């Protein structure tokens, strides 16, 4: 479910690019649940922490 809130919220992330650049760990992407989620959402396969095989973009 998507919830949309207007106004400032204490625990909100406003700059998602910076958030994921500095708060991301390579091990997250190889978690079996995450790999399954990525496969279900866009039919891409996680090969390693730095490589995803996408049917549209190829390996990136």
mmCIF file of the N, C-alpha and C atoms, coordinates in Angstrom:
data_MODEL
# 
_entry.id   MODEL 
# 
loop_
_atom_site.group_PDB 
_atom_site.id 
_atom_site.type_symbol 
_atom_site.label_atom_id 
_atom_site.label_alt_id 
_atom_site.label_comp_id 
_atom_site.label_asym_id 
_atom_site.label_entity_id 
_atom_site.label_seq_id 
_atom_site.pdbx_PDB_ins_code 
_atom_site.Cartn_x 
_atom_site.Cartn_y 
_atom_site.Cartn_z 
_atom_site.occupancy 
_atom_site.B_iso_or_equiv 
_atom_site.pdbx_formal_charge 
_atom_site.auth_seq_id 
_atom_site.auth_comp_id 
_atom_site.auth_asym_id 
_atom_site.auth_atom_id 
_atom_site.pdbx_PDB_model_num 
ATOM 1   N N  . UNK A 1 1  ? 0.839  -1.168  0.000   1.00 0.00 ? 1  UNK A N  1 
ATOM 2   C CA . UNK A 1 1  ? 0.000  0.000   0.000   1.00 0.00 ? 1  UNK A CA 1 
ATOM 3   C C  . UNK A 1 1  ? 0.887  1.234   0.000   1.00 0.00 ? 1  UNK A C  1 
ATOM 4   N N  . UNK A 1 2  ? 0.494  2.213   -0.756  1.00 0.00 ? 2  UNK A N  1 
ATOM 5   C CA . UNK A 1 2  ? 1.221  3.478   -0.838  1.00 0.00 ? 2  UNK A CA 1 
ATOM 6   C C  . UNK A 1 2  ? 0.499  4.520   -0.005  1.00 0.00 ? 2  UNK A C  1 
ATOM 7   N N  . UNK A 1 3  ? 1.231  5.161   0.886   1.00 0.00 ? 3  UNK A N  1 
ATOM 8   C CA . UNK A 1 3  ? 0.682  6.265   1.677   1.00 0.00 ? 3  UNK A CA 1 
ATOM 9   C C  . UNK A 1 3  ? 1.416  7.533   1.304   1.00 0.00 ? 3  UNK A C  1 
ATOM 10  N N  . UNK A 1 4  ? 0.679  8.593   1.098   1.00 0.00 ? 4  UNK A N  1 
ATOM 11  C CA . UNK A 1 4  ? 1.275  9.882   0.749   1.00 0.00 ? 4  UNK A CA 1 
ATOM 12  C C  . UNK A 1 4  ? 0.949  10.870  1.859   1.00 0.00 ? 4  UNK A C  1 
ATOM 13  N N  . UNK A 1 5  ? 1.983  11.497  2.388   1.00 0.00 ? 5  UNK A N  1 
ATOM 14  C CA . UNK A 1 5  ? 1.831  12.479  3.448   1.00 0.00 ? 5  UNK A CA 1 
ATOM 15  C C  . UNK A 1 5  ? 2.371  13.809  2.959   1.00 0.00 ? 5  UNK A C  1 
ATOM 16  N N  . UNK A 1 6  ? 1.740  14.881  3.326   1.00 0.00 ? 6  UNK A N  1 
ATOM 17  C CA . UNK A 1 6  ? 2.181  16.224  2.964   1.00 0.00 ? 6  UNK A CA 1 
ATOM 18  C C  . UNK A 1 6  ? 2.734  16.915  4.204   1.00 0.00 ? 6  UNK A C  1 
ATOM 19  N N  . UNK A 1 7  ? 3.802  17.675  4.016   1.00 0.00 ? 7  UNK A N  1 
ATOM 20  C CA . UNK A 1 7  ? 4.409  18.384  5.136   1.00 0.00 ? 7  UNK A CA 1 
ATOM 21  C C  . UNK A 1 7  ? 5.630  17.648  5.659   1.00 0.00 ? 7  UNK A C  1 
ATOM 22  N N  . UNK A 1 8  ? 6.276  18.222  6.625   1.00 0.00 ? 8  UNK A N  1 
ATOM 23  C CA . UNK A 1 8  ? 7.483  17.640  7.198   1.00 0.00 ? 8  UNK A CA 1 
ATOM 24  C C  . UNK A 1 8  ? 7.141  16.491  8.142   1.00 0.00 ? 8  UNK A C  1 
ATOM 25  N N  . UNK A 1 9  ? 7.957  15.456  8.058   1.00 0.00 ? 9  UNK A N  1 
ATOM 26  C CA . UNK A 1 9  ? 7.820  14.322  8.961   1.00 0.00 ? 9  UNK A CA 1 
ATOM 27  C C  . UNK A 1 9  ? 9.199  13.995  9.515   1.00 0.00 ? 9  UNK A C  1 
ATOM 28  N N  . UNK A 1 10 ? 9.263  13.741  10.796  1.00 0.00 ? 10 UNK A N  1 
ATOM 29  C CA . UNK A 1 10 ? 10.534 13.533  11.478  1.00 0.00 ? 10 UNK A CA 1 
ATOM 30  C C  . UNK A 1 10 ? 11.392 12.429  10.845  1.00 0.00 ? 10 UNK A C  1 
ATOM 31  N N  . UNK A 1 11 ? 10.825 11.306  10.498  1.00 0.00 ? 11 UNK A N  1 
ATOM 32  C CA . UNK A 1 11 ? 11.598 10.156  10.024  1.00 0.00 ? 11 UNK A CA 1 
ATOM 33  C C  . UNK A 1 11 ? 11.582 10.001  8.508   1.00 0.00 ? 11 UNK A C  1 
ATOM 34  N N  . UNK A 1 12 ? 11.247 11.041  7.786   1.00 0.00 ? 12 UNK A N  1 
ATOM 35  C CA . UNK A 1 12 ? 11.156 10.966  6.332   1.00 0.00 ? 12 UNK A CA 1 
ATOM 36  C C  . UNK A 1 12 ? 12.518 11.070  5.667   1.00 0.00 ? 12 UNK A C  1 
ATOM 37  N N  . UNK A 1 13 ? 12.615 10.477  4.485   1.00 0.00 ? 13 UNK A N  1 
ATOM 38  C CA . UNK A 1 13 ? 13.800 10.595  3.649   1.00 0.00 ? 13 UNK A CA 1 
ATOM 39  C C  . UNK A 1 13 ? 13.414 11.484  2.475   1.00 0.00 ? 13 UNK A C  1 
ATOM 40  N N  . UNK A 1 14 ? 14.032 12.653  2.393   1.00 0.00 ? 14 UNK A N  1 
ATOM 41  C CA . UNK A 1 14 ? 13.687 13.603  1.330   1.00 0.00 ? 14 UNK A CA 1 
ATOM 42  C C  . UNK A 1 14 ? 14.631 13.507  0.138   1.00 0.00 ? 14 UNK A C  1 
ATOM 43  N N  . UNK A 1 15 ? 15.878 13.187  0.377   1.00 0.00 ? 15 UNK A N  1 
ATOM 44  C CA . UNK A 1 15 ? 16.850 13.075  -0.705  1.00 0.00 ? 15 UNK A CA 1 
ATOM 45  C C  . UNK A 1 15 ? 17.212 11.602  -0.848  1.00 0.00 ? 15 UNK A C  1 
ATOM 46  N N  . UNK A 1 16 ? 16.410 10.869  -1.607  1.00 0.00 ? 16 UNK A N  1 
ATOM 47  C CA . UNK A 1 16 ? 16.614 9.424   -1.702  1.00 0.00 ? 16 UNK A CA 1 
ATOM 48  C C  . UNK A 1 16 ? 17.940 9.067   -2.363  1.00 0.00 ? 16 UNK A C  1 
ATOM 49  N N  . UNK A 1 17 ? 18.406 9.874   -3.313  1.00 0.00 ? 17 UNK A N  1 
ATOM 50  C CA . UNK A 1 17 ? 19.688 9.592   -3.960  1.00 0.00 ? 17 UNK A CA 1 
ATOM 51  C C  . UNK A 1 17 ? 20.820 9.601   -2.934  1.00 0.00 ? 17 UNK A C  1 
ATOM 52  N N  . UNK A 1 18 ? 20.861 10.599  -2.089  1.00 0.00 ? 18 UNK A N  1 
ATOM 53  C CA . UNK A 1 18 ? 21.903 10.683  -1.066  1.00 0.00 ? 18 UNK A CA 1 
ATOM 54  C C  . UNK A 1 18 ? 21.709 9.591   -0.015  1.00 0.00 ? 18 UNK A C  1 
ATOM 55  N N  . UNK A 1 19 ? 20.479 9.316   0.348   1.00 0.00 ? 19 UNK A N  1 
ATOM 56  C CA . UNK A 1 19 ? 20.206 8.292   1.351   1.00 0.00 ? 19 UNK A CA 1 
ATOM 57  C C  . UNK A 1 19 ? 20.767 6.938   0.915   1.00 0.00 ? 19 UNK A C  1 
ATOM 58  N N  . UNK A 1 20 ? 20.456 6.520   -0.303  1.00 0.00 ? 20 UNK A N  1 
ATOM 59  C CA . UNK A 1 20 ? 20.915 5.214   -0.756  1.00 0.00 ? 20 UNK A CA 1 
ATOM 60  C C  . UNK A 1 20 ? 22.399 5.219   -1.119  1.00 0.00 ? 20 UNK A C  1 
ATOM 61  N N  . UNK A 1 21 ? 22.949 6.360   -1.441  1.00 0.00 ? 21 UNK A N  1 
ATOM 62  C CA . UNK A 1 21 ? 24.381 6.429   -1.730  1.00 0.00 ? 21 UNK A CA 1 
ATOM 63  C C  . UNK A 1 21 ? 25.200 6.215   -0.457  1.00 0.00 ? 21 UNK A C  1 
ATOM 64  N N  . UNK A 1 22 ? 24.725 6.728   0.660   1.00 0.00 ? 22 UNK A N  1 
ATOM 65  C CA . UNK A 1 22 ? 25.512 6.676   1.893   1.00 0.00 ? 22 UNK A CA 1 
ATOM 66  C C  . UNK A 1 22 ? 25.014 5.643   2.898   1.00 0.00 ? 22 UNK A C  1 
ATOM 67  N N  . UNK A 1 23 ? 23.813 5.127   2.736   1.00 0.00 ? 23 UNK A N  1 
ATOM 68  C CA . UNK A 1 23 ? 23.261 4.168   3.695   1.00 0.00 ? 23 UNK A CA 1 
ATOM 69  C C  . UNK A 1 23 ? 23.010 2.801   3.069   1.00 0.00 ? 23 UNK A C  1 
ATOM 70  N N  . UNK A 1 24 ? 23.671 2.487   2.008   1.00 0.00 ? 24 UNK A N  1 
ATOM 71  C CA . UNK A 1 24 ? 23.475 1.235   1.290   1.00 0.00 ? 24 UNK A CA 1 
ATOM 72  C C  . UNK A 1 24 ? 24.613 0.276   1.606   1.00 0.00 ? 24 UNK A C  1 
ATOM 73  N N  . UNK A 1 25 ? 24.282 -0.988  1.795   1.00 0.00 ? 25 UNK A N  1 
ATOM 74  C CA . UNK A 1 25 ? 25.302 -2.020  1.987   1.00 0.00 ? 25 UNK A CA 1 
ATOM 75  C C  . UNK A 1 25 ? 25.176 -3.040  0.861   1.00 0.00 ? 25 UNK A C  1 
ATOM 76  N N  . UNK A 1 26 ? 26.290 -3.418  0.258   1.00 0.00 ? 26 UNK A N  1 
ATOM 77  C CA . UNK A 1 26 ? 26.275 -4.359  -0.859  1.00 0.00 ? 26 UNK A CA 1 
ATOM 78  C C  . UNK A 1 26 ? 25.593 -5.680  -0.517  1.00 0.00 ? 26 UNK A C  1 
ATOM 79  N N  . UNK A 1 27 ? 25.654 -6.089  0.733   1.00 0.00 ? 27 UNK A N  1 
ATOM 80  C CA . UNK A 1 27 ? 25.076 -7.375  1.123   1.00 0.00 ? 27 UNK A CA 1 
ATOM 81  C C  . UNK A 1 27 ? 23.552 -7.389  1.029   1.00 0.00 ? 27 UNK A C  1 
ATOM 82  N N  . UNK A 1 28 ? 22.897 -6.236  1.049   1.00 0.00 ? 28 UNK A N  1 
ATOM 83  C CA . UNK A 1 28 ? 21.437 -6.193  0.989   1.00 0.00 ? 28 UNK A CA 1 
ATOM 84  C C  . UNK A 1 28 ? 20.900 -6.807  -0.294  1.00 0.00 ? 28 UNK A C  1 
ATOM 85  N N  . UNK A 1 29 ? 21.557 -6.543  -1.394  1.00 0.00 ? 29 UNK A N  1 
ATOM 86  C CA . UNK A 1 29 ? 21.039 -6.934  -2.705  1.00 0.00 ? 29 UNK A CA 1 
ATOM 87  C C  . UNK A 1 29 ? 21.101 -8.444  -2.923  1.00 0.00 ? 29 UNK A C  1 
ATOM 88  N N  . UNK A 1 30 ? 21.982 -9.141  -2.225  1.00 0.00 ? 30 UNK A N  1 
ATOM 89  C CA . UNK A 1 30 ? 22.103 -10.586 -2.412  1.00 0.00 ? 30 UNK A CA 1 
ATOM 90  C C  . UNK A 1 30 ? 21.270 -11.390 -1.413  1.00 0.00 ? 30 UNK A C  1 
ATOM 91  N N  . UNK A 1 31 ? 20.493 -10.707 -0.597  1.00 0.00 ? 31 UNK A N  1 
ATOM 92  C CA . UNK A 1 31 ? 19.574 -11.383 0.304   1.00 0.00 ? 31 UNK A CA 1 
ATOM 93  C C  . UNK A 1 31 ? 18.537 -12.131 -0.542  1.00 0.00 ? 31 UNK A C  1 
ATOM 94  N N  . UNK A 1 32 ? 18.248 -13.395 -0.228  1.00 0.00 ? 32 UNK A N  1 
ATOM 95  C CA . UNK A 1 32 ? 17.302 -14.170 -1.043  1.00 0.00 ? 32 UNK A CA 1 
ATOM 96  C C  . UNK A 1 32 ? 15.938 -13.496 -1.227  1.00 0.00 ? 32 UNK A C  1 
ATOM 97  N N  . UNK A 1 33 ? 15.424 -12.847 -0.188  1.00 0.00 ? 33 UNK A N  1 
ATOM 98  C CA . UNK A 1 33 ? 14.136 -12.161 -0.306  1.00 0.00 ? 33 UNK A CA 1 
ATOM 99  C C  . UNK A 1 33 ? 14.218 -11.005 -1.298  1.00 0.00 ? 33 UNK A C  1 
ATOM 100 N N  . UNK A 1 34 ? 15.288 -10.241 -1.247  1.00 0.00 ? 34 UNK A N  1 
ATOM 101 C CA . UNK A 1 34 ? 15.477 -9.100  -2.158  1.00 0.00 ? 34 UNK A CA 1 
ATOM 102 C C  . UNK A 1 34 ? 15.637 -9.587  -3.594  1.00 0.00 ? 34 UNK A C  1 
ATOM 103 N N  . UNK A 1 35 ? 16.408 -10.651 -3.774  1.00 0.00 ? 35 UNK A N  1 
ATOM 104 C CA . UNK A 1 35 ? 16.596 -11.209 -5.114  1.00 0.00 ? 35 UNK A CA 1 
ATOM 105 C C  . UNK A 1 35 ? 15.252 -11.652 -5.711  1.00 0.00 ? 35 UNK A C  1 
ATOM 106 N N  . UNK A 1 36 ? 14.428 -12.278 -4.885  1.00 0.00 ? 36 UNK A N  1 
ATOM 107 C CA . UNK A 1 36 ? 13.111 -12.723 -5.352  1.00 0.00 ? 36 UNK A CA 1 
ATOM 108 C C  . UNK A 1 36 ? 12.220 -11.531 -5.690  1.00 0.00 ? 36 UNK A C  1 
ATOM 109 N N  . UNK A 1 37 ? 12.294 -10.494 -4.871  1.00 0.00 ? 37 UNK A N  1 
ATOM 110 C CA . UNK A 1 37 ? 11.500 -9.298  -5.112  1.00 0.00 ? 37 UNK A CA 1 
ATOM 111 C C  . UNK A 1 37 ? 11.900 -8.630  -6.437  1.00 0.00 ? 37 UNK A C  1 
ATOM 112 N N  . UNK A 1 38 ? 13.182 -8.499  -6.677  1.00 0.00 ? 38 UNK A N  1 
ATOM 113 C CA . UNK A 1 38 ? 13.672 -7.893  -7.919  1.00 0.00 ? 38 UNK A CA 1 
ATOM 114 C C  . UNK A 1 38 ? 13.233 -8.727  -9.119  1.00 0.00 ? 38 UNK A C  1 
ATOM 115 N N  . UNK A 1 39 ? 13.312 -10.039 -8.994  1.00 0.00 ? 39 UNK A N  1 
ATOM 116 C CA . UNK A 1 39 ? 12.870 -10.922 -10.074 1.00 0.00 ? 39 UNK A CA 1 
ATOM 117 C C  . UNK A 1 39 ? 11.377 -10.739 -10.346 1.00 0.00 ? 39 UNK A C  1 
ATOM 118 N N  . UNK A 1 40 ? 10.574 -10.660 -9.299  1.00 0.00 ? 40 UNK A N  1 
ATOM 119 C CA . UNK A 1 40 ? 9.128  -10.503 -9.454  1.00 0.00 ? 40 UNK A CA 1 
ATOM 120 C C  . UNK A 1 40 ? 8.741  -9.149  -10.040 1.00 0.00 ? 40 UNK A C  1 
ATOM 121 N N  . UNK A 1 41 ? 9.430  -8.091  -9.627  1.00 0.00 ? 41 UNK A N  1 
ATOM 122 C CA . UNK A 1 41 ? 9.050  -6.738  -10.043 1.00 0.00 ? 41 UNK A CA 1 
ATOM 123 C C  . UNK A 1 41 ? 9.442  -6.448  -11.486 1.00 0.00 ? 41 UNK A C  1 
ATOM 124 N N  . UNK A 1 42 ? 10.687 -6.709  -11.852 1.00 0.00 ? 42 UNK A N  1 
ATOM 125 C CA . UNK A 1 42 ? 11.090 -6.342  -13.223 1.00 0.00 ? 42 UNK A CA 1 
ATOM 126 C C  . UNK A 1 42 ? 11.814 -7.452  -13.976 1.00 0.00 ? 42 UNK A C  1 
ATOM 127 N N  . UNK A 1 43 ? 11.644 -8.691  -13.515 1.00 0.00 ? 43 UNK A N  1 
ATOM 128 C CA . UNK A 1 43 ? 12.199 -9.852  -14.203 1.00 0.00 ? 43 UNK A CA 1 
ATOM 129 C C  . UNK A 1 43 ? 13.715 -9.771  -14.386 1.00 0.00 ? 43 UNK A C  1 
ATOM 130 N N  . UNK A 1 44 ? 14.398 -9.082  -13.482 1.00 0.00 ? 44 UNK A N  1 
ATOM 131 C CA . UNK A 1 44 ? 15.858 -9.012  -13.493 1.00 0.00 ? 44 UNK A CA 1 
ATOM 132 C C  . UNK A 1 44 ? 16.409 -10.018 -12.495 1.00 0.00 ? 44 UNK A C  1 
ATOM 133 N N  . UNK A 1 45 ? 17.610 -10.507 -12.771 1.00 0.00 ? 45 UNK A N  1 
ATOM 134 C CA . UNK A 1 45 ? 18.252 -11.498 -11.920 1.00 0.00 ? 45 UNK A CA 1 
ATOM 135 C C  . UNK A 1 45 ? 19.477 -10.887 -11.258 1.00 0.00 ? 45 UNK A C  1 
ATOM 136 N N  . UNK A 1 46 ? 19.549 -10.974 -9.941  1.00 0.00 ? 46 UNK A N  1 
ATOM 137 C CA . UNK A 1 46 ? 20.725 -10.495 -9.204  1.00 0.00 ? 46 UNK A CA 1 
ATOM 138 C C  . UNK A 1 46 ? 21.793 -11.564 -9.317  1.00 0.00 ? 46 UNK A C  1 
ATOM 139 N N  . UNK A 1 47 ? 22.925 -11.212 -9.939  1.00 0.00 ? 47 UNK A N  1 
ATOM 140 C CA . UNK A 1 47 ? 24.023 -12.157 -10.109 1.00 0.00 ? 47 UNK A CA 1 
ATOM 141 C C  . UNK A 1 47 ? 25.046 -12.041 -8.985  1.00 0.00 ? 47 UNK A C  1 
ATOM 142 N N  . UNK A 1 48 ? 25.247 -10.827 -8.501  1.00 0.00 ? 48 UNK A N  1 
ATOM 143 C CA . UNK A 1 48 ? 26.205 -10.554 -7.429  1.00 0.00 ? 48 UNK A CA 1 
ATOM 144 C C  . UNK A 1 48 ? 25.835 -9.202  -6.833  1.00 0.00 ? 48 UNK A C  1 
ATOM 145 N N  . UNK A 1 49 ? 26.570 -8.778  -5.802  1.00 0.00 ? 49 UNK A N  1 
ATOM 146 C CA . UNK A 1 49 ? 26.230 -7.517  -5.148  1.00 0.00 ? 49 UNK A CA 1 
ATOM 147 C C  . UNK A 1 49 ? 26.381 -6.314  -6.079  1.00 0.00 ? 49 UNK A C  1 
ATOM 148 N N  . UNK A 1 50 ? 27.136 -6.442  -7.136  1.00 0.00 ? 50 UNK A N  1 
ATOM 149 C CA . UNK A 1 50 ? 27.323 -5.324  -8.049  1.00 0.00 ? 50 UNK A CA 1 
ATOM 150 C C  . UNK A 1 50 ? 26.810 -5.577  -9.448  1.00 0.00 ? 50 UNK A C  1 
ATOM 151 N N  . UNK A 1 51 ? 26.105 -6.703  -9.680  1.00 0.00 ? 51 UNK A N  1 
ATOM 152 C CA . UNK A 1 51 ? 25.664 -7.032  -11.039 1.00 0.00 ? 51 UNK A CA 1 
ATOM 153 C C  . UNK A 1 51 ? 24.231 -7.543  -11.033 1.00 0.00 ? 51 UNK A C  1 
ATOM 154 N N  . UNK A 1 52 ? 23.393 -6.885  -11.823 1.00 0.00 ? 52 UNK A N  1 
ATOM 155 C CA . UNK A 1 52 ? 22.016 -7.332  -12.037 1.00 0.00 ? 52 UNK A CA 1 
ATOM 156 C C  . UNK A 1 52 ? 21.831 -7.539  -13.526 1.00 0.00 ? 52 UNK A C  1 
ATOM 157 N N  . UNK A 1 53 ? 21.270 -8.684  -13.903 1.00 0.00 ? 53 UNK A N  1 
ATOM 158 C CA . UNK A 1 53 ? 21.020 -8.993  -15.298 1.00 0.00 ? 53 UNK A CA 1 
ATOM 159 C C  . UNK A 1 53 ? 19.573 -8.658  -15.622 1.00 0.00 ? 53 UNK A C  1 
ATOM 160 N N  . UNK A 1 54 ? 19.405 -7.584  -16.384 1.00 0.00 ? 54 UNK A N  1 
ATOM 161 C CA . UNK A 1 54 ? 18.075 -7.086  -16.732 1.00 0.00 ? 54 UNK A CA 1 
ATOM 162 C C  . UNK A 1 54 ? 17.721 -7.501  -18.163 1.00 0.00 ? 54 UNK A C  1 
ATOM 163 N N  . UNK A 1 55 ? 16.477 -7.942  -18.411 1.00 0.00 ? 55 UNK A N  1 
ATOM 164 C CA . UNK A 1 55 ? 16.078 -8.274  -19.776 1.00 0.00 ? 55 UNK A CA 1 
ATOM 165 C C  . UNK A 1 55 ? 16.046 -7.046  -20.689 1.00 0.00 ? 55 UNK A C  1 
ATOM 166 N N  . UNK A 1 56 ? 15.978 -5.863  -20.113 1.00 0.00 ? 56 UNK A N  1 
ATOM 167 C CA . UNK A 1 56 ? 15.933 -4.629  -20.911 1.00 0.00 ? 56 UNK A CA 1 
ATOM 168 C C  . UNK A 1 56 ? 17.317 -4.005  -21.043 1.00 0.00 ? 56 UNK A C  1 
ATOM 169 N N  . UNK A 1 57 ? 18.052 -3.892  -19.953 1.00 0.00 ? 57 UNK A N  1 
ATOM 170 C CA . UNK A 1 57 ? 19.340 -3.194  -19.945 1.00 0.00 ? 57 UNK A CA 1 
ATOM 171 C C  . UNK A 1 57 ? 20.544 -4.118  -20.060 1.00 0.00 ? 57 UNK A C  1 
ATOM 172 N N  . UNK A 1 58 ? 20.360 -5.399  -19.956 1.00 0.00 ? 58 UNK A N  1 
ATOM 173 C CA . UNK A 1 58 ? 21.483 -6.326  -19.932 1.00 0.00 ? 58 UNK A CA 1 
ATOM 174 C C  . UNK A 1 58 ? 22.113 -6.326  -18.539 1.00 0.00 ? 58 UNK A C  1 
ATOM 175 N N  . UNK A 1 59 ? 23.376 -6.650  -18.469 1.00 0.00 ? 59 UNK A N  1 
ATOM 176 C CA . UNK A 1 59 ? 24.055 -6.678  -17.180 1.00 0.00 ? 59 UNK A CA 1 
ATOM 177 C C  . UNK A 1 59 ? 24.483 -5.263  -16.797 1.00 0.00 ? 59 UNK A C  1 
ATOM 178 N N  . UNK A 1 60 ? 24.101 -4.873  -15.602 1.00 0.00 ? 60 UNK A N  1 
ATOM 179 C CA . UNK A 1 60 ? 24.483 -3.537  -15.138 1.00 0.00 ? 60 UNK A CA 1 
ATOM 180 C C  . UNK A 1 60 ? 24.856 -3.585  -13.677 1.00 0.00 ? 60 UNK A C  1 
# 
